[in-house]
Amino acid sequence: MESGVNTYNFRSCIGVLALQGDFEAHIKMLAMLGVAGIAIRLPAQLEQIDGIIIPGGESTTIGKLMVSYNLRDVLRKKIQEGLPVWGTCAGLILLAKETNNALAGQPLLASMDIRVCRNAFGSQRESFETDLSVPALGKALFHAFFIRGPVIEVAGPQVEVLATLDDGTIVAVREGTLLGTAFHPEISGDARFHQYFLRIVQSVNR
């Protein structure tokens, strides 16, 4: 893990959507990597960042709050303009163009060419941990925490599959500057997914 020195040379910082969910853990992980993180709650703050993380939490609540705070449409426009975005768990659901079991009125950013299934593994009791092979991160396995996690049922032709479970279920994807994980890397103690996202951000902001 890199720490203490910002080797990414960003002009500002990485945003973490802070309307609900596990945003503080992402900010702490960024700080461990020497990168400033800012809690995003207002549209104007999107002008201060080079990329944004949408954390796990309750996707319906986060989506409705994005609408209430006038963030959804502004963020969608930023994504269309190339802003790097990483959605974890609930954030992955919000990035998806389609969910097979979305509640009526579930707001989505609808920016990534995937279809996801919410709560695919069941209730909180069915939360689990597993080791994933993620070639984009290197040879070492990544210890992943699934907490009422979604899965990716369909990935479009431009979507790169980064990780699957042993049965082939897709749990991590990338499409251009968009990254999605069905699990919670921010609580793993392993910063490689954060480093991977930062490299995406750096490639856009050189």
Kinemage of the C-alpha trace (Angstrom):
@kinemage 1
@onewidth
@group {chain A} dominant
@subgroup {mainchain}
@vectorlist {calphas} color= white
{ca met a 1} P 0.000 0.000 0.000
{ca glu a 2} L 1.238 3.456 -0.873
{ca ser a 3} L 0.908 5.989 1.902
{ca gly a 4} L 1.960 9.433 2.949
{ca val a 5} L 2.910 10.787 -0.461
{ca asn a 6} L 0.545 11.878 -3.184
{ca thr a 7} L 2.061 10.353 -6.307
{ca tyr a 8} L -1.007 11.024 -8.422
{ca asn a 9} L -0.510 14.758 -9.040
{ca phe a 10} L -4.175 15.747 -9.032
{ca arg a 11} L -5.043 19.416 -9.281
{ca ser a 12} L -7.528 19.024 -6.424
{ca cys a 13} L -8.983 15.863 -4.886
{ca ile a 14} L -11.314 12.894 -5.147
{ca gly a 15} L -14.943 13.320 -4.161
{ca val a 16} L -16.931 10.759 -2.194
{ca leu a 17} L -20.703 11.084 -2.374
{ca ala a 18} L -21.715 11.648 1.252
{ca leu a 19} L -25.508 11.586 1.297
{ca gln a 20} L -25.756 8.196 3.017
{ca gly a 21} L -23.652 5.072 3.397
{ca asp a 22} L -20.032 4.193 4.064
{ca phe a 23} L -18.384 7.319 2.656
{ca glu a 24} L -16.017 7.996 5.563
{ca ala a 25} L -14.140 4.719 5.046
{ca his a 26} L -13.366 5.704 1.438
{ca ile a 27} L -12.079 9.110 2.535
{ca lys a 28} L -9.820 7.418 5.086
{ca met a 29} L -8.481 5.012 2.471
{ca leu a 30} L -7.705 7.912 0.135
{ca ala a 31} L -5.904 9.694 2.972
{ca met a 32} L -3.761 6.581 3.537
{ca leu a 33} L -2.715 6.884 -0.101
{ca gly a 34} L -1.820 10.562 0.334
{ca val a 35} L -4.805 11.771 -1.723
{ca ala a 36} L -7.266 14.365 -0.471
{ca gly a 37} L -10.890 13.307 -0.345
{ca ile a 38} L -13.896 15.586 -0.070
{ca ala a 39} L -17.406 14.674 1.087
{ca ile a 40} L -19.772 15.649 -1.740
{ca arg a 41} L -23.276 16.867 -0.865
{ca leu a 42} L -23.870 19.815 -3.213
{ca pro a 43} L -23.691 20.180 -7.018
{ca ala a 44} L -21.145 23.026 -6.857
{ca gln a 45} L -18.669 20.709 -5.135
{ca leu a 46} L -18.454 18.584 -8.279
{ca glu a 47} L -16.408 21.399 -9.832
{ca gln a 48} L -13.653 20.804 -7.250
{ca ile a 49} L -12.892 17.149 -7.973
{ca asp a 50} L -11.100 14.935 -10.492
{ca gly a 51} L -13.182 11.830 -9.829
{ca ile a 52} L -15.904 10.603 -7.495
{ca ile a 53} L -16.666 7.462 -5.505
{ca ile a 54} L -20.295 6.495 -4.862
{ca pro a 55} L -20.208 4.357 -1.703
{ca gly a 56} L -22.231 1.432 -0.464
{ca gly a 57} L -25.368 2.099 1.508
{ca glu a 58} L -29.049 2.015 0.540
{ca ser a 59} L -29.337 2.672 -3.179
{ca thr a 60} L -32.935 3.898 -3.115
{ca thr a 61} L -32.172 6.393 -0.339
{ca ile a 62} L -28.994 7.636 -2.015
{ca gly a 63} L -30.772 7.981 -5.351
{ca lys a 64} L -33.669 9.961 -3.905
{ca leu a 65} L -31.284 12.216 -1.982
{ca met a 66} L -29.308 12.852 -5.180
{ca val a 67} L -32.527 14.119 -6.724
{ca ser a 68} L -33.441 16.180 -3.648
{ca tyr a 69} L -30.002 17.832 -3.591
{ca asn a 70} L -30.069 18.435 -7.369
{ca leu a 71} L -27.033 16.215 -7.790
{ca arg a 72} L -28.276 13.498 -10.134
{ca asp a 73} L -28.590 15.453 -13.365
{ca val a 74} L -25.391 17.411 -12.761
{ca leu a 75} L -23.465 14.216 -11.999
{ca arg a 76} L -24.873 12.473 -15.073
{ca lys a 77} L -23.676 15.370 -17.217
{ca lys a 78} L -20.236 15.198 -15.608
{ca ile a 79} L -20.087 11.472 -16.360
{ca gln a 80} L -20.970 12.143 -19.999
{ca glu a 81} L -18.116 14.653 -20.073
{ca gly a 82} L -15.692 11.989 -18.826
{ca leu a 83} L -15.595 12.360 -15.040
{ca pro a 84} L -14.234 9.083 -13.575
{ca val a 85} L -16.737 7.436 -11.235
{ca trp a 86} L -16.421 4.346 -9.055
{ca gly a 87} L -19.570 2.795 -7.613
{ca thr a 88} L -19.283 0.269 -4.786
{ca cys a 89} L -22.278 -1.932 -3.886
{ca ala a 90} L -25.162 0.595 -3.832
{ca gly a 91} L -23.028 2.858 -5.997
{ca leu a 92} L -22.790 0.103 -8.595
{ca ile a 93} L -26.591 -0.134 -8.678
{ca leu a 94} L -26.882 3.622 -9.193
{ca leu a 95} L -24.403 3.556 -12.092
{ca ala a 96} L -26.272 0.782 -13.923
{ca lys a 97} L -28.492 1.477 -16.904
{ca glu a 98} L -30.863 -1.208 -15.710
{ca thr a 99} L -31.776 -3.161 -12.602
{ca asn a 100} L -34.022 -6.197 -12.804
{ca asn a 101} L -35.778 -5.483 -9.523
{ca ala a 102} L -35.637 -1.725 -9.033
{ca leu a 103} L -38.327 -0.228 -6.857
{ca ala a 104} L -40.778 2.119 -8.485
{ca gly a 105} L -39.247 5.557 -8.503
{ca gln a 106} L -35.658 4.325 -7.938
{ca pro a 107} L -33.481 7.111 -9.400
{ca leu a 108} L -30.451 5.862 -11.349
{ca leu a 109} L -27.501 7.579 -12.972
{ca ala a 110} L -28.000 5.043 -15.787
{ca ser a 111} L -24.494 5.545 -17.132
{ca met a 112} L -22.886 2.081 -17.251
{ca asp a 113} L -23.985 -0.544 -19.771
{ca ile a 114} L -24.853 -3.210 -17.225
{ca arg a 115} L -27.922 -4.787 -15.664
{ca val a 116} L -27.675 -5.518 -11.953
{ca cys a 117} L -29.710 -7.527 -9.495
{ca arg a 118} L -30.093 -5.863 -6.109
{ca asn a 119} L -29.559 -7.858 -2.895
{ca ala a 120} L -28.612 -10.836 -5.048
{ca phe a 121} L -27.266 -12.874 -2.149
{ca gly a 122} L -30.202 -12.307 0.196
{ca ser a 123} L -30.508 -10.453 3.494
{ca gln a 124} L -27.852 -9.107 5.844
{ca arg a 125} L -27.393 -12.613 7.275
{ca glu a 126} L -26.198 -13.859 3.913
{ca ser a 127} L -23.330 -11.354 3.821
{ca phe a 128} L -20.009 -13.101 3.244
{ca glu a 129} L -16.298 -12.746 2.518
{ca thr a 130} L -14.307 -14.375 -0.253
{ca asp a 131} L -10.995 -14.113 -2.082
{ca leu a 132} L -11.196 -12.892 -5.669
{ca ser a 133} L -8.780 -13.184 -8.537
{ca val a 134} L -8.492 -9.708 -10.068
{ca pro a 135} L -5.774 -9.787 -12.758
{ca ala a 136} L -5.934 -5.991 -13.162
{ca leu a 137} L -4.660 -5.680 -9.577
{ca gly a 138} L -1.865 -8.231 -9.838
{ca lys a 139} L -1.430 -11.885 -8.855
{ca ala a 140} L -2.394 -11.617 -5.188
{ca leu a 141} L -6.025 -12.432 -4.420
{ca phe a 142} L -8.294 -9.619 -3.204
{ca his a 143} L -10.262 -10.299 -0.017
{ca ala a 144} L -13.767 -8.991 -0.741
{ca phe a 145} L -16.648 -8.265 1.645
{ca phe a 146} L -20.171 -8.689 0.228
{ca ile a 147} L -22.831 -6.975 2.359
{ca arg a 148} L -26.290 -7.349 0.815
{ca gly a 149} L -24.417 -6.993 -2.440
{ca pro a 150} L -25.769 -6.802 -5.974
{ca val a 151} L -24.462 -8.848 -8.894
{ca ile a 152} L -24.018 -7.912 -12.525
{ca glu a 153} L -26.323 -10.067 -14.621
{ca val a 154} L -25.507 -8.598 -18.024
{ca ala a 155} L -22.480 -6.591 -19.157
{ca gly a 156} L -22.483 -4.763 -22.488
{ca pro a 157} L -19.848 -5.327 -25.184
{ca gln a 158} L -17.734 -2.347 -24.098
{ca val a 159} L -17.697 -3.424 -20.448
{ca glu a 160} L -14.568 -5.171 -19.168
{ca val a 161} L -15.168 -7.855 -16.549
{ca leu a 162} L -12.533 -7.475 -13.813
{ca ala a 163} L -13.629 -10.178 -11.359
{ca thr a 164} L -16.104 -13.014 -10.973
{ca leu a 165} L -17.046 -15.454 -8.255
{ca asp a 166} L -16.126 -19.119 -8.720
{ca asp a 167} L -19.489 -19.780 -10.389
{ca gly a 168} L -18.895 -17.045 -12.984
{ca thr a 169} L -21.081 -14.388 -11.339
{ca ile a 170} L -19.735 -10.967 -12.340
{ca val a 171} L -18.822 -8.760 -9.369
{ca ala a 172} L -16.419 -6.100 -10.740
{ca val a 173} L -16.457 -4.255 -14.062
{ca arg a 174} L -14.979 -1.289 -15.888
{ca glu a 175} L -16.327 0.717 -18.796
{ca gly a 176} L -13.965 3.491 -19.831
{ca thr a 177} L -13.697 5.869 -16.889
{ca leu a 178} L -16.445 4.063 -14.946
{ca leu a 179} L -15.603 1.385 -12.369
{ca gly a 180} L -18.070 -0.785 -10.473
{ca thr a 181} L -17.668 -3.303 -7.642
{ca ala a 182} L -20.414 -5.320 -5.978
{ca phe a 183} L -18.426 -5.510 -2.745
{ca his a 184} L -16.797 -3.102 -0.267
{ca pro a 185} L -13.052 -2.579 -0.915
{ca glu a 186} L -12.960 0.304 1.569
{ca ile a 187} L -13.205 -2.096 4.538
{ca ser a 188} L -10.775 -4.707 3.246
{ca gly a 189} L -7.543 -3.019 4.353
{ca asp a 190} L -6.300 -3.588 0.782
{ca ala a 191} L -5.927 -0.334 -1.154
{ca arg a 192} L -5.372 -1.837 -4.594
{ca phe a 193} L -8.846 -1.066 -5.930
{ca his a 194} L -8.492 2.526 -4.747
{ca gln a 195} L -5.102 2.698 -6.452
{ca tyr a 196} L -6.634 1.256 -9.613
{ca phe a 197} L -9.336 3.945 -9.601
{ca leu a 198} L -6.747 6.643 -8.985
{ca arg a 199} L -4.832 5.464 -12.051
{ca ile a 200} L -8.028 5.840 -14.089
{ca val a 201} L -8.412 9.379 -12.736
{ca gln a 202} L -4.779 10.194 -13.440
{ca ser a 203} L -5.078 8.989 -17.053
{ca val a 204} L -7.896 11.495 -17.612
{ca asn a 205} L -6.217 14.423 -15.834
{ca arg a 206} L -2.710 14.331 -17.261
